[in-house]
């Protein structure tokens, strides 16, 4: 334990030193720090997320992004002191930070182990060695050595802890409970027989098997569960994936720019490949995580109640006189009655505080909440729902939920009610449009789940309504910008070619490929000079060092040329007029754009030959 403490202090001191150094060196550049939970260690965290920082540096050149690996015990220190601008942490830690420090979610990652497995939810997996035949169910964990990641690790402990509590097990029922700080360390502890049972987040076993660190056939999943279209071994319900969140002091413009850039991240980009993700999507609803932490009374929903217990009663000595023995027994009985009375009083106070906390949670939740009858009648709602709909609570309770929805989305809502009424499903979530009081529509995330055994004896539904209109608009703007760019390149009559700092093609429009006689795929990643500017007009070799088109990569000035000879795929020359314009990032040339068209004035005979 002392060794772990020394490591944590040394690691935090290193982060502080790097932060102070970067503040001096990059004084003229707006630095953006992204803190990432190092669930598999700092090195793995940097290896996984550094490409994402590089992608953001290229996409948003006005900022300089840097990845800060965070140990579990250091996260609150870094966030409280605003030493990071964004955090990527598990949903349990995010919920705690959102309540304590006003951290708010921006996006949710889409996890990927292969091209076929793309999910935005995860769970916990409890496993053991296949050879341990006596451990098959969660109840079998009693008196076993258990290894988990950390007390605040959602997938590596908290999700499984809820399932263990359902089976009547608490951590003191184990022979021992070890927190090893990383998922890899937990798996290795089971493989090395330092623990009989391990608890890690889903996809950990599959990733380590993919890396050649284990054979999954050697392991057995304890109390496995099965979810539709979910590809990983799992022992718990599903919860939403890790969010990217912004601190309360992070500028909204910066958060919007980062969200737009990451929503536009291609699945095959190195940033997505290194992070083993398919990309990012608009933020999921994390109410299920709030409920989980509240049920387990974990931060930020821990009550820290302190119960006072009487000291142990001195053993009765057998030589005491009978009268003294009777007196002691009477004292014990009276003491027992006092303890019972105190326990009942404390339990009653706990129930009252719990009910009060639930009322506050309902009323002050950052999303709209409502209790709805099975026919859609709203019987209770919080203030946030009234703000989203722009109606008073009294007005909302006089209408049906379906009356608030856009007409085209009503059938979807009706089908959801039918499935919940017939108990085919217990929870349904969908993105639908809401009609506000002023007639305008906005997008919402609507989640419906059943509440059995309601106080009045009837089944009711709980509705969670989150305003996602701004994220939908960002998504539409991103799609429109991408389509507009592709349209401009496709319809342009001039040839347009983009090259990187090494003069290799990075994009080619159809007109350029057609004039050169190549397909676009044949040109991408090929050197431009060697492909179509390798020889002079008389057929002699044209050294790349003398090429005026690619010279702009060195001097950084735009160059215009006329009657330049370039070469088609079939070996025939083509006379063109061109403009070569450098692409700069912070006064550094990182590439160039070349726009050219056929020279229709001079040398028409050669033009005819070139275009034949």
C-alpha positions in Angstrom: 0.0 0.0 0.0 2.9 2.4 0.8 4.4 1.5 -2.5 1.2 2.5 -4.4 1.1 5.7 -2.4 4.7 6.6 -3.3 3.9 5.9 -7.0 0.8 8.1 -6.9 2.6 11.0 -5.3 5.5 10.7 -7.8 3.1 10.4 -10.7 1.1 13.5 -9.6 4.4 15.5 -9.1 5.5 14.6 -12.7 2.1 15.9 -14.1 2.5 19.2 -12.1 6.1 19.6 -13.4 5.0 19.0 -17.0 2.1 21.4 -16.7 4.3 24.2 -15.3 6.9 23.6 -18.0 4.3 23.6 -20.8 2.8 26.8 -19.4 6.1 28.6 -20.0 7.2 27.1 -23.3 3.7 27.4 -25.0 2.8 30.8 -23.5 1.7 32.1 -26.9 -0.3 29.0 -27.9 -3.7 28.1 -26.3 -3.0 24.7 -24.8 -5.9 22.3 -24.2 -5.3 19.5 -21.8 -7.3 16.3 -22.1 -7.2 14.1 -19.0 -7.6 10.4 -19.7 -8.2 7.7 -17.0 -5.2 5.4 -17.3 -7.1 2.2 -16.7 -4.3 0.1 -18.2 -1.4 2.3 -17.1 0.0 5.7 -18.2 2.0 4.2 -21.1 -1.0 2.4 -22.6 -3.1 5.6 -22.2 -0.6 7.7 -24.1 -0.2 5.0 -26.8 -4.0 4.9 -27.2 -4.9 8.6 -27.2 -1.9 10.5 -28.5 -3.1 10.2 -32.1 -6.4 11.8 -31.0 -4.4 14.9 -29.8 -2.5 14.9 -33.1 -5.8 14.8 -35.0 -7.3 17.7 -33.0 -4.0 19.7 -33.5 -4.4 19.3 -37.2 -8.1 20.0 -37.3 -8.1 22.9 -34.9 -4.7 24.6 -35.5 -5.5 27.5 -33.1 -5.0 25.1 -30.2 -2.4 22.7 -28.9 -3.9 19.6 -27.5 -2.1 17.4 -25.0 -3.0 14.0 -23.4 -2.7 13.8 -19.5 -2.9 10.2 -18.2 -4.7 10.2 -14.8 -4.5 7.6 -12.1 -7.8 6.8 -10.3 -6.7 8.6 -7.1 -5.5 11.8 -8.9 -8.6 12.6 -11.0 -10.4 14.7 -8.4 -7.2 16.7 -7.7 -6.6 17.6 -11.3 -10.3 18.5 -11.9 -10.7 20.5 -8.7 -7.7 22.6 -9.5 -8.7 23.0 -13.2 -5.4 21.4 -14.4 -7.3 19.8 -17.4 -9.9 21.2 -19.8 -11.6 17.9 -20.8 -11.7 14.5 -19.2 -12.3 11.0 -20.7 -13.2 8.8 -17.7 -15.6 6.0 -16.9 -19.3 7.0 -16.4 -19.2 6.4 -12.6 -16.4 8.9 -12.2 -18.1 11.3 -14.6 -21.3 11.3 -12.6 -19.3 12.1 -9.4 -17.4 14.9 -11.1 -20.6 16.3 -12.6 -22.3 16.7 -9.2 -19.2 17.9 -7.3 -17.5 20.2 -9.9 -20.0 20.9 -12.7 -18.4 18.7 -15.3 -20.7 18.2 -18.3 -20.7 15.6 -21.0 -19.9 16.5 -24.6 -19.8 13.2 -26.5 -19.9 9.4 -25.9 -17.3 7.1 -27.6 -18.3 4.2 -29.8 -16.2 1.3 -28.8 -14.7 -1.1 -31.4 -12.7 -4.3 -31.1 -13.3 -5.2 -34.8 -15.2 -3.8 -37.8 -18.2 -5.9 -36.7 -18.3 -4.8 -33.1 -19.3 -1.2 -32.7 -21.0 -0.4 -29.4 -21.7 2.6 -27.2 -22.3 0.7 -24.0 -20.4 -1.7 -21.7 -20.6 -3.7 -18.6 -18.5 -5.8 -16.2 -17.3 -9.4 -16.6 -16.6 -11.7 -13.7 -14.3 -14.6 -14.6 -12.2 -17.4 -13.2 -9.9 -20.2 -14.5 -11.8 -23.0 -16.3 -10.2 -25.6 -14.1 -11.9 -24.2 -10.9 -15.0 -26.3 -11.2 -16.4 -25.1 -7.8 -16.9 -21.5 -9.0 -19.8 -21.1 -11.5 -22.2 -18.6 -10.0 -21.8 -15.3 -8.2 -22.8 -17.0 -4.9 -19.7 -19.2 -5.3 -17.5 -16.2 -4.7 -18.0 -16.5 -0.9 -14.6 -17.2 0.8 -12.7 -16.8 -2.4 -9.8 -14.4 -3.2 -11.2 -11.7 -5.6 -9.2 -9.2 -7.7 -10.7 -5.9 -9.0 -9.4 -2.7 -10.5 -10.3 0.1 -8.1 -13.0 1.1 -5.8 -14.1 3.8 -8.3 -13.7 1.6 -11.4 -17.2 1.3 -12.9 -16.6 -1.8 -15.1 -13.8 -3.1 -12.9 -15.8 -3.2 -9.6 -19.0 -1.1 -9.2 -21.3 -2.8 -11.8 -20.3 -6.3 -10.4 -20.7 -5.1 -6.8 -24.4 -4.4 -7.5 -24.9 -8.0 -8.9 -23.0 -9.4 -5.9 -25.3 -7.5 -3.5 -28.4 -9.0 -5.3 -26.9 -12.4 -4.4 -26.4 -11.3 -0.8 -22.6 -10.9 -0.9 -20.6 -8.0 0.4 -16.8 -7.5 0.1 -16.2 -8.8 3.6 -17.7 -12.2 2.5 -14.6 -12.8 0.4 -11.4 -14.3 1.7 -9.7 -11.2 0.4 -10.3 -8.3 -2.0 -7.4 -6.8 -3.9 -7.6 -3.5 -5.9 -4.7 -3.7 -8.5 -5.3 -0.3 -10.4 -5.2 -1.7 -13.9 -7.4 -4.2 -15.8 -4.3 -6.1 -17.1 -3.0 -6.6 -13.6 -6.4 -8.1 -12.5 -6.3 -10.6 -15.4 -2.7 -11.5 -14.7 -3.5 -12.1 -11.0 -6.1 -14.7 -12.0 -3.8 -16.3 -14.6 -0.9 -16.5 -12.0 -3.3 -17.9 -9.4 -2.8 -15.0 -7.1 -6.7 -14.7 -7.0 -9.4 -17.2 -7.9 -11.8 -14.6 -9.4 -11.2 -11.4 -11.4 -13.5 -8.4 -12.2 -12.8 -6.2 -15.2 -14.7 -4.2 -17.8 -16.1 -5.9 -20.9 -13.8 -6.1 -23.9 -10.7 -6.4 -21.6 -10.4 -10.2 -22.1 -11.0 -9.9 -25.8 -8.4 -7.2 -26.2 -5.8 -9.1 -24.3 -6.5 -12.2 -26.3 -6.1 -10.1 -29.5 -2.8 -8.9 -28.2 -1.7 -12.5 -27.5 -1.6 -12.1 -23.7 -4.1 -14.8 -22.9 -6.2 -17.7 -24.3 -9.8 -17.1 -23.6 -10.5 -20.9 -23.6 -8.5 -21.0 -20.3 -11.2 -18.8 -18.6 -14.8 -19.2 -17.7 -17.3 -16.4 -17.4 -19.3 -16.4 -14.1 -23.0 -15.9 -14.4 -22.9 -14.8 -18.0 -25.6 -12.6 -19.5 -26.6 -12.2 -23.1 -27.7 -8.9 -24.8 -28.8 -8.5 -28.3 -26.0 -7.6 -30.8 -23.5 -7.2 -27.9 -20.2 -9.0 -28.9 -18.3 -9.2 -25.6 -18.5 -11.6 -22.6 -20.5 -9.9 -19.8 -21.9 -10.7 -16.3 -24.0 -7.5 -15.7 -26.6 -5.2 -17.4 -25.3 -2.7 -20.0 -24.5 0.9 -19.1 -23.5 3.8 -21.5 -19.8 4.0 -22.6 -17.2 6.6 -21.5 -18.0 10.2 -22.2 -15.8 13.1 -23.2 -16.6 15.8 -20.7 -15.7 19.5 -20.3 -14.9 21.3 -17.1 -17.1 24.2 -16.0 -14.3 26.7 -16.9 -13.8 25.3 -20.5 -15.0 27.8 -23.1 -18.2 26.7 -24.8 -16.8 27.7 -28.3 -13.8 25.3 -27.7 -16.1 22.5 -26.5 -18.3 22.9 -29.7 -15.2 22.9 -32.0 -13.9 19.8 -30.3 -17.3 18.1 -30.5 -17.6 18.9 -34.2 -14.1 17.7 -35.0 -14.5 14.4 -33.2 -18.0 13.8 -34.7 -16.3 14.1 -38.1 -13.4 11.7 -37.1 -13.3 8.9 -39.8 -13.4 5.3 -38.5 -10.2 4.5 -40.4 -8.2 7.5 -39.1 -5.1 6.7 -36.9 -6.8 8.5 -34.0 -9.7 6.0 -34.1 -7.5 3.0 -34.8 -5.1 3.7 -31.9 -8.0 4.3 -29.5 -9.7 1.1 -30.7 -12.9 3.1 -31.2 -15.3 3.5 -34.2 -15.6 7.2 -33.4 -17.8 9.5 -31.3 -21.5 10.1 -31.1 -23.8 12.6 -29.3 -23.8 12.0 -25.5 -25.8 9.1 -24.1 -28.2 9.4 -21.2 -26.3 8.5 -18.0 -29.3 8.3 -15.6 -28.7 4.5 -15.3 -25.3 5.3 -13.8 -26.8 7.8 -11.4 -29.3 5.1 -10.3 -26.5 2.6 -9.9 -24.4 4.8 -7.6 -27.5 5.9 -5.7 -28.5 2.3 -5.1 -25.0 1.4 -3.8 -24.8 4.7 -1.8 -21.5 5.6 -3.5 -20.2 9.1 -4.2 -21.9 11.5 -4.9 -24.8 9.7 -3.3 -23.0 8.5 -0.1 -24.6 9.6 3.1 -21.6 8.9 5.5 -23.9 8.1 8.4 -22.0 7.1 11.5 -23.6 4.6 13.8 -22.5 4.4 17.4 -22.2 0.9 18.9 -21.7 0.1 22.6 -18.5 -1.4 23.8 -18.4 -5.2 24.1 -19.8 -6.5 27.3 -17.3 -8.0 29.8 -17.6 -11.8 30.0 -19.4 -12.9 33.1 -17.1 -14.6 35.5 -18.4 -17.9 36.7 -17.4 -17.2 40.3 -19.6 -14.1 40.6 -22.4 -14.4 43.1 -25.8 -15.2 41.8 -27.2 -11.7 42.7 -24.4 -10.0 40.8 -25.0 -12.3 37.8 -28.7 -11.4 37.8 -27.8 -7.7 38.0 -25.5 -8.0 35.0 -28.1 -9.8 33.0 -30.6 -7.0 33.7 -28.0 -4.4 32.6 -27.5 -6.3 29.4 -31.2 -6.5 28.7 -31.6 -2.8 29.3 -28.6 -2.0 27.2 -30.0 -4.2 24.4 -33.3 -2.3 24.5 -31.5 1.0 24.3 -29.5 -0.2 21.3 -32.6 -1.4 19.5 -34.3 1.9 20.2 -31.3 3.8 18.8 -31.2 1.5 15.8 -34.9 2.0 15.0 -34.5 5.8 15.4 -31.4 5.8 13.1 -33.1 3.6 10.6 -36.2 5.9 10.5 -33.9 8.9 10.1 -32.0 7.1 7.2 -35.3 6.4 5.5 -36.4 10.0 5.8 -33.1 11.3 4.5 -33.2 8.7 1.6 -36.7 9.8 0.6 -35.7 13.5 0.8 -32.6 12.8 -1.3 -34.8 11.0 -3.9 -37.2 14.0 -4.0 -34.3 16.4 -4.5 -32.7 14.2 -7.2 -36.0 14.1 -9.0 -36.7 17.8 -8.8 -33.1 19.0 -9.5 -32.1 16.5 -12.1 -30.4 18.1 -15.2 -32.8 16.1 -17.5 -36.6 16.1 -17.7 -38.2 13.4 -15.5 -41.8 12.3 -15.4 -44.1 9.6 -14.1 -46.5 8.5 -16.8 -49.4 6.1 -16.8 -49.5 3.2 -19.3 -51.8 5.2 -21.6 -49.4 8.2 -21.7 -51.0 10.5 -19.0 -48.3 12.5 -17.2 -49.0 12.3 -13.4 -45.7 13.9 -12.1 -42.9 15.9 -13.6 -39.9 17.9 -12.5 -39.0 21.6 -13.3 -36.5 20.7 -16.1 -39.2 19.0 -18.2 -41.3 22.1 -17.9 -38.4 24.2 -19.2 -37.8 21.9 -22.1 -41.4 21.9 -23.2 -42.0 25.6 -22.4 -45.3 24.9 -20.6 -46.2 25.1 -16.9 -46.5 21.9 -14.9 -50.2 22.3 -14.7 -50.5 22.6 -18.5 -48.4 19.5 -19.1 -50.3 17.3 -16.6 -53.6 18.1 -18.5 -52.3 16.5 -21.8 -50.9 13.2 -23.0 -47.2 12.6 -23.7 -48.0 11.8 -27.3 -49.6 15.2 -27.8 -46.2 16.8 -27.1 -44.5 14.8 -29.9 -44.1 15.7 -33.6 -46.8 13.9 -35.5 -44.4 11.7 -37.5 -42.8 10.4 -34.3 -46.1 9.5 -32.6 -46.3 5.9 -34.1 -42.8 5.2 -32.7 -43.9 6.3 -29.2 -47.2 4.3 -29.5 -45.2 1.2 -30.4 -42.9 1.7 -27.4 -45.9 2.0 -25.0 -47.3 -1.2 -26.5 -44.1 -3.1 -25.8 -43.8 -1.8 -22.3 -47.5 -2.6 -21.5 -47.1 -6.1 -22.8 -43.9 -6.5 -20.8 -42.0 -7.5 -23.9 -39.4 -4.9 -22.9 -38.7 -3.1 -19.6 -36.8 -0.1 -21.0 -36.9 1.7 -24.4 -34.9 4.7 -25.6 -35.3 6.7 -28.8 -34.5 10.1 -30.4 -37.7 11.9 -31.3 -38.9 15.5 -32.0 -40.8 17.5 -29.4 -43.2 20.3 -30.3 -42.7 23.3 -28.0 -45.3 25.8 -26.9 -44.2 28.3 -29.6 -44.7 25.7 -32.4 -41.0 25.0 -32.9 -39.6 21.5 -32.8 -36.5 20.3 -31.0 -34.8 16.9 -30.8 -34.9 15.0 -27.5 -33.6 11.6 -26.2 -36.7 9.9 -24.8 -36.1 6.9 -22.4 -39.1 5.0 -21.0 -38.9 2.3 -18.3 -41.4 0.5 -16.2 -42.0 1.1 -12.4 -43.8 -2.0 -11.1 -45.8 -2.0 -7.9 -46.5 1.8 -7.9 -48.1 3.2 -4.7 -51.6 3.3 -6.1 -51.3 -0.3 -7.3 -51.0 0.5 -11.0 -48.0 0.0 -13.2 -46.4 3.3 -14.2 -43.6 4.4 -16.5 -40.7 6.7 -15.8 -39.7 9.0 -18.7 -36.3 10.6 -19.0 -36.3 13.4 -21.5 -32.9 15.0 -22.4 -32.6 18.0 -24.8 -30.2 17.0 -27.6 -31.3 19.6 -30.1 -27.9 21.4 -30.1 -26.0 18.1 -30.7 -28.4 17.2 -33.6 -27.6 20.6 -35.2 -23.9 20.1 -34.8 -24.3 16.6 -36.4 -26.3 18.2 -39.3 -23.7 21.0 -39.8 -20.9 18.4 -39.9 -22.7 16.3 -42.5 -23.6 19.4 -44.6 -20.0 20.7 -44.6 -18.7 17.3 -45.7 -21.2 17.0 -48.5 -20.5 20.5 -49.6 -16.7 19.8 -49.8 -17.3 16.6 -51.8 -19.7 18.4 -54.1 -17.2 21.2 -54.9 -14.4 18.7 -55.7 -16.7 16.5 -57.8 -18.2 19.3 -60.0 -15.1 21.4 -60.4 -14.0 21.5 -64.1 -10.3 22.2 -63.3 -8.0 19.5 -62.0 -7.5 19.8 -58.3 -4.8 17.8 -56.5 -3.7 18.0 -52.8 -0.2 16.9 -51.8 1.5 16.5 -48.4 4.9 17.8 -47.3 6.5 14.9 -49.2 4.7 15.8 -52.4 2.5 12.6 -52.2 -1.2 12.9 -53.3 -3.7 13.2 -50.4 -6.7 14.0 -52.5 -7.6 14.1 -56.3 -10.8 15.3 -57.8 -12.4 13.4 -60.8 -11.4 16.1 -63.3 -7.7 15.8 -62.4 -7.8 12.0 -62.6 -9.5 12.1 -66.0 -7.0 14.6 -67.5 -4.1 12.4 -66.3 -5.7 9.2 -67.4 -5.5 7.6 -64.0 -8.2 6.5 -61.5 -8.3 8.4 -58.2 -7.2 5.3 -56.3 -4.2 4.9 -58.6 -3.0 8.4 -57.6 -3.6 8.5 -53.9 -0.4 8.2 -51.8 1.8 8.3 -54.9 4.5 10.9 -55.4 3.1 13.7 -57.7 6.4 14.6 -59.5 7.4 10.9 -60.1 3.9 10.2 -61.5 3.1 13.0 -63.9 6.0 15.6 -63.9 9.0 13.3 -64.2 10.3 14.5 -67.7 10.7 17.7 -69.6 8.9 18.5 -72.8 11.8 16.9 -74.9 11.6 13.7 -72.8 14.7 14.3 -70.7 14.7 13.7 -67.0 13.2 16.5 -64.9 14.9 16.4 -61.4 12.3 17.0 -58.6 14.7 19.5 -57.0 14.0 21.8 -59.9 10.3 21.3 -60.1 8.5 24.7 -59.7 5.2 23.0 -58.7 6.6 21.3 -55.6 9.1 24.0 -54.8 6.3 25.8 -52.9 6.8 23.1 -50.2 10.2 24.7 -49.5 9.8 28.5 -50.0 6.0 28.7 -49.0 5.0 31.1 -51.7 2.2 30.6 -54.3 3.5 29.9 -57.8 1.6 30.3 -61.1 2.8 28.5 -64.2 1.8 28.5 -67.9 2.3 26.1 -70.7 3.9 23.5 -68.4 4.2 19.9 -69.7 2.9 17.1 -67.6 2.5 13.4 -68.5 -0.5 11.2 -68.7 -0.6 7.5 -67.7 -0.3 6.4 -71.4 3.0 8.3 -71.7 1.6 11.2 -73.7 2.4 14.9 -72.8 -0.3 17.4 -71.7 0.2 21.2 -71.8 -1.4 22.9 -68.7 -1.6 26.2 -66.9 -1.5 25.8 -63.1 -1.4 27.5 -59.7 0.4 25.8 -56.9 -0.6 27.1 -53.5 1.1 26.1 -50.2 -0.9 24.9 -47.1 0.5 26.4 -43.9 0.0 25.6 -40.3 1.5 28.0 -37.8 4.0 29.3 -40.5 5.0 25.7 -41.4 4.2 24.4 -44.9 2.4 21.0 -44.5 1.3 20.5 -48.1 0.0 22.3 -51.2 -3.1 22.5 -53.5 -2.5 22.4 -57.2 -5.2 23.6 -59.6 -4.6 23.1 -63.3 -6.4 23.1 -66.7 -5.5 22.4 -70.3 -3.6 25.1 -72.2 -5.9 25.7 -75.2 -3.9 28.6 -76.7 -0.4 27.4 -77.4 0.7 24.3 -79.2 -2.7 22.9 -80.3 -1.1 20.0 -82.2 0.4 18.6 -79.0 -2.9 19.3 -77.2 -4.6 17.1 -79.7 -2.1 14.3 -79.2 -2.3 14.6 -75.4 -6.1 14.3 -75.3 -6.3 11.5 -77.9 
